[in-house]
Amino acid sequence: MTIDNLDVTTYRNGDIIPNVEDAEEWKNLKTGAWCYFDNNPDNNDIHGKLYNYHAIIDRRGLAPEGFKIPQHYDWLLIQKFGSRLKSKNDWNEKKELDFYVPFNAKPGGYRNSNGSFFYKNKAIGWWASAEIDVKNQGNIAHWFYQNNQQLGWKPFNENDGFYVRCIKETYKTIDFYFNENLQHTYKSISIKYFTSTTFQDVLNSLYELFLKGTAKPYSYGIDWVIQIYDGEGIDFLNKIGNSDNRIFDMVLKSQYRKPFRLILSHKLN
């Protein structure tokens, strides 16, 4: 896990995340935003930025490329295997924890859903990313109070403002085979993806890297499809809506739990 809080003003695709200072505007937000504690830029070097939960769940991605925002599960693992998860001495200083990673927990306070700031030099909290496959795990933040050796956690309002830590995301690879109808010379290709990669991300990558000029844009399910072959039968990975933001691994897991081959093929009428 990173030892400093996140400090970005754009999503992963380059879109701007607005800095919202006004309390009334912050309270009524339905989209992602950030701010400095007390709206004071001097707090940025020490604490980074506060983000609302809308920014955490935005599909454009808040964490930089190669990183992800830890889930509630990840935070619980840190607490479980680090029995005293705090700085060894004064937690205002950059000290290593009684744990295997530096953590650098500095009490930077938080912003509540009404736009007011609290707990500077007394507490700090971090958002966890959403977990869609388990129950009642939305809008969770983990926090430290001063002199408390354990992380606390609970669901908060989506317009509360907390800090963000990131963890390194591991690449996975998967092979795709080409049907001869696509008139490619490749026998197979491998692509890298993250555990947070969506089905739409995979389709976009396949099109841009291998199908451009062969199939029309936005033609998945019309010009081409991904077949799943398990040695006995063939199924298809069906896209939902104009932009399928289901997690790619979850799409595969929902259809197959045994060895299979993925094949790029022209749509069979």
C-alpha beads as a LAMMPS data file, in Angstrom:
LAMMPS data file: protein, C-alpha beads

269 atoms
268 bonds

1 atom types
1 bond types

-500.0 500.0 xlo xhi
-500.0 500.0 ylo yhi
-500.0 500.0 zlo zhi

Masses

1 110.0

Atoms # bond

1 1 1 0.000 0.000 0.000
2 1 1 1.215 3.507 -0.775
3 1 1 2.618 5.424 2.199
4 1 1 1.042 8.733 1.127
5 1 1 -2.545 9.726 0.466
6 1 1 -3.739 10.109 -3.108
7 1 1 -3.153 13.511 -4.687
8 1 1 -4.740 13.582 -8.163
9 1 1 -7.095 16.030 -9.883
10 1 1 -8.023 13.899 -12.913
11 1 1 -9.476 10.472 -13.492
12 1 1 -7.367 7.802 -15.181
13 1 1 -8.626 8.871 -18.625
14 1 1 -7.595 12.501 -18.059
15 1 1 -11.056 13.943 -17.255
16 1 1 -10.964 16.693 -14.635
17 1 1 -12.242 16.047 -11.090
18 1 1 -13.644 19.352 -9.806
19 1 1 -12.344 21.012 -6.657
20 1 1 -15.482 21.933 -4.683
21 1 1 -14.959 24.386 -1.824
22 1 1 -18.483 25.674 -1.203
23 1 1 -20.231 23.683 1.549
24 1 1 -23.705 23.879 0.004
25 1 1 -22.424 22.697 -3.371
26 1 1 -20.461 19.866 -1.709
27 1 1 -23.576 18.725 0.175
28 1 1 -25.626 18.412 -3.018
29 1 1 -23.035 16.697 -5.218
30 1 1 -24.023 13.648 -7.254
31 1 1 -20.646 13.300 -8.979
32 1 1 -17.017 13.028 -7.935
33 1 1 -15.163 15.925 -6.319
34 1 1 -12.137 16.699 -4.147
35 1 1 -11.002 19.393 -1.759
36 1 1 -8.190 20.355 0.587
37 1 1 -8.856 20.118 4.292
38 1 1 -10.283 23.510 5.316
39 1 1 -9.957 24.409 1.615
40 1 1 -6.356 25.290 2.434
41 1 1 -3.776 24.235 -0.191
42 1 1 -1.086 24.241 2.502
43 1 1 -2.588 20.978 3.795
44 1 1 -1.972 19.206 0.498
45 1 1 1.738 18.472 0.924
46 1 1 1.140 16.738 4.249
47 1 1 -2.249 15.079 3.787
48 1 1 -3.137 14.990 0.110
49 1 1 -6.732 15.537 -0.997
50 1 1 -10.138 14.570 0.383
51 1 1 -12.525 12.860 -2.075
52 1 1 -16.227 12.099 -1.892
53 1 1 -17.474 8.570 -2.546
54 1 1 -18.788 9.482 -5.999
55 1 1 -15.156 9.847 -7.099
56 1 1 -14.310 6.423 -5.670
57 1 1 -16.928 4.588 -7.732
58 1 1 -16.584 6.620 -10.934
59 1 1 -16.025 4.255 -13.873
60 1 1 -13.237 6.448 -15.251
61 1 1 -11.000 5.296 -12.422
62 1 1 -9.607 7.423 -9.603
63 1 1 -6.457 5.394 -8.932
64 1 1 -3.517 5.934 -11.326
65 1 1 -2.660 3.302 -13.942
66 1 1 -1.197 0.226 -12.264
67 1 1 -2.904 0.904 -8.924
68 1 1 -6.318 0.337 -7.381
69 1 1 -8.203 1.587 -4.342
70 1 1 -8.208 -1.151 -1.677
71 1 1 -11.483 -2.846 -0.874
72 1 1 -12.837 -3.326 2.630
73 1 1 -11.386 -6.844 2.451
74 1 1 -7.891 -5.441 1.815
75 1 1 -8.147 -3.116 4.812
76 1 1 -9.294 -5.973 7.052
77 1 1 -6.284 -8.022 5.937
78 1 1 -3.947 -5.199 6.885
79 1 1 -5.533 -4.948 10.314
80 1 1 -5.632 -8.715 10.812
81 1 1 -1.938 -9.211 10.106
82 1 1 -0.781 -5.948 11.630
83 1 1 -1.970 -6.142 15.220
84 1 1 -0.856 -2.590 16.010
85 1 1 -1.506 -0.626 12.857
86 1 1 -0.163 2.790 13.781
87 1 1 3.101 4.704 13.784
88 1 1 5.611 3.461 16.360
89 1 1 5.998 6.880 17.947
90 1 1 4.296 10.181 17.182
91 1 1 1.847 9.426 14.357
92 1 1 2.311 12.947 13.049
93 1 1 5.783 11.882 11.934
94 1 1 6.635 9.632 9.017
95 1 1 7.356 6.433 10.912
96 1 1 7.083 2.779 10.009
97 1 1 4.309 0.767 11.614
98 1 1 4.610 -2.306 13.768
99 1 1 3.845 -4.074 10.501
100 1 1 5.654 -5.049 7.313
101 1 1 4.967 -1.844 5.354
102 1 1 5.381 1.883 6.064
103 1 1 1.977 3.480 6.534
104 1 1 2.557 7.140 7.451
105 1 1 -0.759 7.798 9.220
106 1 1 -1.083 11.533 9.777
107 1 1 -4.330 12.831 11.334
108 1 1 -5.645 15.007 8.527
109 1 1 -9.300 15.090 9.578
110 1 1 -12.264 14.674 7.238
111 1 1 -15.126 16.594 5.612
112 1 1 -18.689 15.627 6.453
113 1 1 -21.586 15.402 4.005
114 1 1 -22.706 18.946 4.894
115 1 1 -19.371 20.346 3.779
116 1 1 -17.869 21.070 7.226
117 1 1 -14.361 20.022 8.310
118 1 1 -13.558 18.132 11.535
119 1 1 -10.891 16.248 13.517
120 1 1 -7.717 17.891 12.215
121 1 1 -4.777 16.508 14.272
122 1 1 -7.154 14.029 15.939
123 1 1 -8.253 11.484 13.322
124 1 1 -7.982 10.422 9.699
125 1 1 -9.981 8.124 7.423
126 1 1 -9.658 6.431 4.027
127 1 1 -12.316 5.244 1.595
128 1 1 -12.561 1.592 0.541
129 1 1 -13.595 0.776 -3.026
130 1 1 -16.941 -0.851 -3.745
131 1 1 -17.439 -4.610 -3.511
132 1 1 -20.340 -5.612 -5.719
133 1 1 -20.160 -9.342 -5.008
134 1 1 -20.683 -9.226 -1.228
135 1 1 -23.449 -7.902 1.009
136 1 1 -23.622 -4.500 2.713
137 1 1 -20.125 -3.317 1.825
138 1 1 -20.832 0.031 0.188
139 1 1 -19.562 3.503 1.161
140 1 1 -17.135 2.106 3.749
141 1 1 -14.311 4.160 5.215
142 1 1 -11.620 3.038 7.683
143 1 1 -10.223 5.449 10.239
144 1 1 -7.813 6.014 13.089
145 1 1 -8.472 8.105 16.156
146 1 1 -5.535 9.518 18.064
147 1 1 -3.861 6.932 20.329
148 1 1 -6.097 4.144 18.985
149 1 1 -4.182 1.043 17.876
150 1 1 -6.976 -0.416 15.756
151 1 1 -8.686 0.693 12.571
152 1 1 -12.357 1.472 12.923
153 1 1 -14.757 1.217 10.007
154 1 1 -18.400 1.648 9.009
155 1 1 -20.511 2.887 6.077
156 1 1 -20.570 6.658 5.604
157 1 1 -22.546 9.100 3.500
158 1 1 -21.471 9.258 -0.157
159 1 1 -20.863 13.004 0.251
160 1 1 -18.495 12.610 3.181
161 1 1 -14.893 13.403 2.296
162 1 1 -12.084 10.993 3.158
163 1 1 -8.549 10.403 1.963
164 1 1 -7.520 7.570 -0.374
165 1 1 -4.661 5.084 -0.330
166 1 1 -3.787 2.871 -3.292
167 1 1 -2.306 -0.582 -3.675
168 1 1 -0.321 -1.947 -6.577
169 1 1 -2.486 -3.799 -9.051
170 1 1 -1.190 -7.038 -10.522
171 1 1 -1.475 -7.756 -14.216
172 1 1 -3.189 -10.918 -15.377
173 1 1 -2.929 -12.391 -18.876
174 1 1 -5.405 -14.315 -20.980
175 1 1 -5.177 -15.870 -24.452
176 1 1 -7.567 -15.292 -27.341
177 1 1 -7.628 -17.444 -30.472
178 1 1 -8.730 -16.231 -33.894
179 1 1 -11.365 -17.888 -36.018
180 1 1 -10.167 -18.097 -39.629
181 1 1 -13.180 -16.041 -40.753
182 1 1 -11.491 -12.947 -39.343
183 1 1 -8.665 -13.488 -41.887
184 1 1 -5.865 -12.896 -39.377
185 1 1 -2.565 -14.711 -39.422
186 1 1 -2.409 -14.945 -35.606
187 1 1 -2.902 -18.364 -34.094
188 1 1 -3.438 -16.767 -30.713
189 1 1 -2.760 -13.519 -28.877
190 1 1 -2.350 -12.682 -25.210
191 1 1 -3.559 -9.509 -23.560
192 1 1 -2.758 -8.126 -20.120
193 1 1 -5.477 -6.818 -17.879
194 1 1 -6.098 -5.856 -14.257
195 1 1 -8.510 -7.382 -11.785
196 1 1 -10.532 -4.157 -12.105
197 1 1 -10.634 -4.257 -15.938
198 1 1 -14.170 -4.167 -17.307
199 1 1 -15.585 -6.272 -20.126
200 1 1 -15.885 -3.076 -22.187
201 1 1 -12.191 -2.317 -21.606
202 1 1 -11.284 -5.760 -22.973
203 1 1 -13.521 -5.318 -26.017
204 1 1 -12.008 -1.901 -26.724
205 1 1 -8.473 -3.283 -26.467
206 1 1 -9.187 -6.226 -28.749
207 1 1 -10.756 -3.968 -31.343
208 1 1 -8.011 -1.333 -31.329
209 1 1 -5.143 -3.830 -31.339
210 1 1 -6.390 -6.570 -33.623
211 1 1 -9.764 -5.921 -35.303
212 1 1 -9.563 -2.334 -36.549
213 1 1 -10.062 -2.390 -40.317
214 1 1 -11.604 -5.849 -40.161
215 1 1 -14.742 -5.063 -38.166
216 1 1 -16.732 -1.855 -37.779
217 1 1 -16.445 0.258 -34.620
218 1 1 -18.971 -0.598 -31.885
219 1 1 -19.842 -3.803 -33.729
220 1 1 -19.388 -6.392 -30.965
221 1 1 -22.301 -8.803 -31.182
222 1 1 -22.922 -7.733 -34.779
223 1 1 -19.663 -8.181 -36.733
224 1 1 -17.712 -10.171 -34.142
225 1 1 -18.087 -12.014 -30.852
226 1 1 -16.052 -13.861 -28.241
227 1 1 -16.845 -17.549 -28.160
228 1 1 -16.224 -19.764 -25.131
229 1 1 -15.255 -23.315 -26.044
230 1 1 -14.843 -25.956 -23.325
231 1 1 -14.201 -29.063 -25.430
232 1 1 -17.869 -29.999 -25.461
233 1 1 -19.848 -26.962 -26.575
234 1 1 -19.660 -23.305 -27.605
235 1 1 -21.256 -20.322 -25.855
236 1 1 -20.862 -16.578 -26.348
237 1 1 -19.894 -13.721 -24.067
238 1 1 -22.881 -11.421 -24.447
239 1 1 -22.497 -7.679 -24.004
240 1 1 -24.990 -5.750 -21.870
241 1 1 -25.934 -2.285 -23.090
242 1 1 -23.810 0.225 -24.993
243 1 1 -20.971 0.093 -22.457
244 1 1 -20.633 -3.114 -20.450
245 1 1 -18.846 -2.143 -17.247
246 1 1 -19.048 -5.521 -15.561
247 1 1 -15.670 -6.690 -14.276
248 1 1 -14.150 -8.954 -16.940
249 1 1 -13.122 -11.668 -14.478
250 1 1 -16.645 -11.718 -13.046
251 1 1 -18.143 -12.131 -16.526
252 1 1 -15.946 -15.174 -17.111
253 1 1 -16.613 -16.567 -13.647
254 1 1 -20.381 -16.209 -14.056
255 1 1 -20.393 -18.412 -17.160
256 1 1 -17.573 -20.914 -16.693
257 1 1 -15.873 -22.610 -13.775
258 1 1 -13.913 -25.163 -15.824
259 1 1 -11.107 -24.886 -18.403
260 1 1 -12.118 -23.058 -21.554
261 1 1 -10.722 -21.364 -24.652
262 1 1 -11.711 -17.876 -25.803
263 1 1 -12.090 -17.477 -29.570
264 1 1 -12.587 -14.264 -31.554
265 1 1 -14.991 -14.969 -34.387
266 1 1 -17.317 -13.290 -36.847
267 1 1 -20.890 -13.197 -35.621
268 1 1 -22.688 -16.386 -36.626
269 1 1 -26.245 -15.673 -37.792

Bonds

1 1 1 2
2 1 2 3
3 1 3 4
4 1 4 5
5 1 5 6
6 1 6 7
7 1 7 8
8 1 8 9
9 1 9 10
10 1 10 11
11 1 11 12
12 1 12 13
13 1 13 14
14 1 14 15
15 1 15 16
16 1 16 17
17 1 17 18
18 1 18 19
19 1 19 20
20 1 20 21
21 1 21 22
22 1 22 23
23 1 23 24
24 1 24 25
25 1 25 26
26 1 26 27
27 1 27 28
28 1 28 29
29 1 29 30
30 1 30 31
31 1 31 32
32 1 32 33
33 1 33 34
34 1 34 35
35 1 35 36
36 1 36 37
37 1 37 38
38 1 38 39
39 1 39 40
40 1 40 41
41 1 41 42
42 1 42 43
43 1 43 44
44 1 44 45
45 1 45 46
46 1 46 47
47 1 47 48
48 1 48 49
49 1 49 50
50 1 50 51
51 1 51 52
52 1 52 53
53 1 53 54
54 1 54 55
55 1 55 56
56 1 56 57
57 1 57 58
58 1 58 59
59 1 59 60
60 1 60 61
61 1 61 62
62 1 62 63
63 1 63 64
64 1 64 65
65 1 65 66
66 1 66 67
67 1 67 68
68 1 68 69
69 1 69 70
70 1 70 71
71 1 71 72
72 1 72 73
73 1 73 74
74 1 74 75
75 1 75 76
76 1 76 77
77 1 77 78
78 1 78 79
79 1 79 80
80 1 80 81
81 1 81 82
82 1 82 83
83 1 83 84
84 1 84 85
85 1 85 86
86 1 86 87
87 1 87 88
88 1 88 89
89 1 89 90
90 1 90 91
91 1 91 92
92 1 92 93
93 1 93 94
94 1 94 95
95 1 95 96
96 1 96 97
97 1 97 98
98 1 98 99
99 1 99 100
100 1 100 101
101 1 101 102
102 1 102 103
103 1 103 104
104 1 104 105
105 1 105 106
106 1 106 107
107 1 107 108
108 1 108 109
109 1 109 110
110 1 110 111
111 1 111 112
112 1 112 113
113 1 113 114
114 1 114 115
115 1 115 116
116 1 116 117
117 1 117 118
118 1 118 119
119 1 119 120
120 1 120 121
121 1 121 122
122 1 122 123
123 1 123 124
124 1 124 125
125 1 125 126
126 1 126 127
127 1 127 128
128 1 128 129
129 1 129 130
130 1 130 131
131 1 131 132
132 1 132 133
133 1 133 134
134 1 134 135
135 1 135 136
136 1 136 137
137 1 137 138
138 1 138 139
139 1 139 140
140 1 140 141
141 1 141 142
142 1 142 143
143 1 143 144
144 1 144 145
145 1 145 146
146 1 146 147
147 1 147 148
148 1 148 149
149 1 149 150
150 1 150 151
151 1 151 152
152 1 152 153
153 1 153 154
154 1 154 155
155 1 155 156
156 1 156 157
157 1 157 158
158 1 158 159
159 1 159 160
160 1 160 161
161 1 161 162
162 1 162 163
163 1 163 164
164 1 164 165
165 1 165 166
166 1 166 167
167 1 167 168
168 1 168 169
169 1 169 170
170 1 170 171
171 1 171 172
172 1 172 173
173 1 173 174
174 1 174 175
175 1 175 176
176 1 176 177
177 1 177 178
178 1 178 179
179 1 179 180
180 1 180 181
181 1 181 182
182 1 182 183
183 1 183 184
184 1 184 185
185 1 185 186
186 1 186 187
187 1 187 188
188 1 188 189
189 1 189 190
190 1 190 191
191 1 191 192
192 1 192 193
193 1 193 194
194 1 194 195
195 1 195 196
196 1 196 197
197 1 197 198
198 1 198 199
199 1 199 200
200 1 200 201
201 1 201 202
202 1 202 203
203 1 203 204
204 1 204 205
205 1 205 206
206 1 206 207
207 1 207 208
208 1 208 209
209 1 209 210
210 1 210 211
211 1 211 212
212 1 212 213
213 1 213 214
214 1 214 215
215 1 215 216
216 1 216 217
217 1 217 218
218 1 218 219
219 1 219 220
220 1 220 221
221 1 221 222
222 1 222 223
223 1 223 224
224 1 224 225
225 1 225 226
226 1 226 227
227 1 227 228
228 1 228 229
229 1 229 230
230 1 230 231
231 1 231 232
232 1 232 233
233 1 233 234
234 1 234 235
235 1 235 236
236 1 236 237
237 1 237 238
238 1 238 239
239 1 239 240
240 1 240 241
241 1 241 242
242 1 242 243
243 1 243 244
244 1 244 245
245 1 245 246
246 1 246 247
247 1 247 248
248 1 248 249
249 1 249 250
250 1 250 251
251 1 251 252
252 1 252 253
253 1 253 254
254 1 254 255
255 1 255 256
256 1 256 257
257 1 257 258
258 1 258 259
259 1 259 260
260 1 260 261
261 1 261 262
262 1 262 263
263 1 263 264
264 1 264 265
265 1 265 266
266 1 266 267
267 1 267 268
268 1 268 269
